Amino acid sequence: MEKQTVRVGLMGFGTVGTGVVRIIQAHQEDLQKQTGLGIEISKILVQNAEKSRSIPSMEKIVTTDVHDILDDEGIDVVVEVIGGISQAKDYILAALDRGKHVVTANKDLMALHGGEILQKAEEKGCDVFYEASVAGGIPILRALVEGFSSDRITKMMGIVNGTTNYILSKMSQEGADYAEVLKEAQALGYAEADPTSDVEGFDAARKMAILATLGFRVPMKLEDVDVKGISRVSKEDIAYGKKLGYEVKLLGLARRDGEAIEVSVQPTMVAKSHPLASVNGVFNAVYVHGEAVGETMFYGPGAGELPTATAVVSDLVTVVKNMKLGVNGRGMVAPYKEKILKEDSQKLSKYFLRMVVADKRGVLAQITQLLAEKNISLEQVVQQPYNNGQQAEIILVTHSAAKGDMDAVLTYMEEMDIVHEIKSCYRVEGGE
Amino acid sequence: MEKQTVRVGLMGFGTVGTGVVRIIQAHQEDLQKQTGLGIEISKILVQNAEKSRSIPSMEKIVTTDVHDILDDEGIDVVVEVIGGISQAKDYILAALDRGKHVVTANKDLMALHGGEILQKAEEKGCDVFYEASVAGGIPILRALVEGFSSDRITKMMGIVNGTTNYILSKMSQEGADYAEVLKEAQALGYAEADPTSDVEGFDAARKMAILATLGFRVPMKLEDVDVKGISRVSKEDIAYGKKLGYEVKLLGLARRDGEAIEVSVQPTMVAKSHPLASVNGVFNAVYVHGEAVGETMFYGPGAGELPTATAVVSDLVTVVKNMKLGVNGRGMVAPYKEKILKEDSQKLSKYFLRMVVADKRGVLAQITQLLAEKNISLEQVVQQPYNNGQQAEIILVTHSAAKGDMDAVLTYMEEMDIVHEIKSCYRVEGGE
């Protein structure tokens, strides 16, 4: 007898888990029409079985014992939304071992152990989908794997962390300080009490590792991503950037030239004419450049109960369709290209540089001379009085320069008497 | 013996056809890795077999006889990029009859006869994909069918015609006249010698019919789409719109409230804060609102040899993967919901209205009184001298009003002595 209903074990009943249950309940009929099968949540793994839930009808199927899900042969699919790394990894590997398909929203896990998990899935002929792990409600992973399957992606730039984008947008709109806006974001629930993972760029780095792996089809690791957060972005930098035509964004960047790849996350001056510059608040966006397709951008909510849950349930629909067709475990293409990371001399971009210098004749000439020696030419230069005219402030935007050269210049400048302080240095994107 | 190479019959060797050949040639190895099968263009249907081609190696496989493709049992997939309607339809139906899968970029055909073609495909167990038919390089159809499979889409707004968006962007940026910019666009090849299909909104209407069918899962027909083009948009309207915070865009709109649907294409005042307002030039964008996911937007090139060809080849990759898995003909979900079209009284939106009136006391009071009687309230009102103070100009932005009421008001105003001319009336979107 053919299966009529797919039984799902849900691990985690927090915000996203609740959203998953709500969407499955609300769209039961639509889901049935699309997949030809019913979808039933059979068991829900929770930490505290006594806690009352916002969906009371589900209280009777909660369990605190993961084996109630893992050892139930009638459960076909595990949806993991507990988060964290080591426990989630154990559960997912155990589920795959027992032939259960997996949908997860866990970016930390997929960025760190995606390779191992996908390999196990392949061995077992199981599906593993994780659309919700990057940019919540935006179906960007499908776009990379399927929509652009015939193209060669050369560059991805992402605003993939809502917390930092909220903070930077507010700083830009209100001319406010970082510390002030962070406090406000924490009060509103947009930033965690310990905001390190967001503001230092680690969250964005995990997502960029996932995007680069899928987009470039190389096995990127988290430690391959250069990371710098936003905690040192000042309102002055934002104001000067604006004057020169830029918005500061925490930008994830994955770029391929020839076969050499760089992946990084850093606060970046984005030209206002670029569509990423107007992505504000908690929204996310991923810009993708393909050799043939050219420029595309995907915009939407990066987090939130229902957007994330929508991505999870859409993955679940794919698993169920695959079950119906008997083709699980063959959806994703494992990375098949060798990873070649760029040297710093191959990482090219424009730079925005702000520094305080001595107010003496010839200072600007010395600075530009130093840059010229490293083959760095200038697109814009502003010099103005600083500290009541006792010093001068110089703001430079360079033409394309190698990171290695730029780093060398900065190191040298630190030692120059005439350079009193290097206030900031940003990568510049989107202005070509 | 299992098949090693999928043989493709290409119908059409113009811009897009050439792009398809180039992409398949350039990415042969990548495509093989992804699908496990080689992809070979076996025959190309052309009108003139003598013409020399930009890819000379292909000249030996061109034919002017469609039966060389249709009757070749070794050809598994037909890629149709000849365009037009009746011939393309005959060829596609004939290909499906012979069990060949079909990829097409033909929006005209799919908007008019999509139902019949998909039904035939279902009967024959064949795939039909048409991602390239809407918004060229943007994988929006996949997003609707798969990415948002678990959500309920309530609204789609699209800038889906590059020609008109180029014209309106130029008019906005340069304060130029419609006729002037149209001529320029024709000289640049962005507009056809006969631009009717683009500027009168018919092209956009076809794409919106396709989007609404997939997004709402109802069988929308082209005649269900209300269409108004841009040929009467004036630079004055654009300038006034800007002052009040709007950009004029030719917007395709598909909206569902409850089960009732409206689909239209018209020049629309789009609030500058909305991401669609900054989509300029020949770029396309589709904004999708889902109940759970909230706001998303997909941005990219709407046309062009390589973007369109990328979408075609990505569809071809899906067909080939499906062949490998033996699951063709089950990818798309046929529309399964009953079509319920809104009455004009159910079509709600804000309106922008500009008119020239007599410069007499009490005129504005009479106008606003008339609107109030139809329960239309105002968000913004500007009155200013016109024609050297001999008349007055009134610009109104209403709160949400029913199209039926607005039409009645306009009809009534036409008859009022104090209203000398109704200059323009636009739907307003994106400002909520």
Interface residues (C-beta under 8 A of the other chain):
Chain A: G19 I23 I24 A26 H27 D30 L31 K33 Q34 E131 G137 I138 P139 R142 A143 E146 G147 F148 S149 S150 D151 R152 R217 P275 S278 V279 F283 G290 E291 A292 V293 G294 E295 T296 M297 F298 Y299 G300 P301 G304 L306 P307 A309 T310 A311 V313 S314 L316 V317 T318 L325 V327 R330 V333 Y336
Chain B: G19 I23 I24 A26 H27 D30 L31 K33 Q34 E131 G137 I138 P139 R142 A143 E146 G147 F148 S149 S150 D151 R152 R217 P275 S278 V279 F283 G290 E291 A292 V293 G294 E295 T296 M297 F298 Y299 G300 P301 G304 L306 P307 A309 T310 A311 V312 V313 S314 L316 V317 T318 L325 V327 R330 V333 Y336
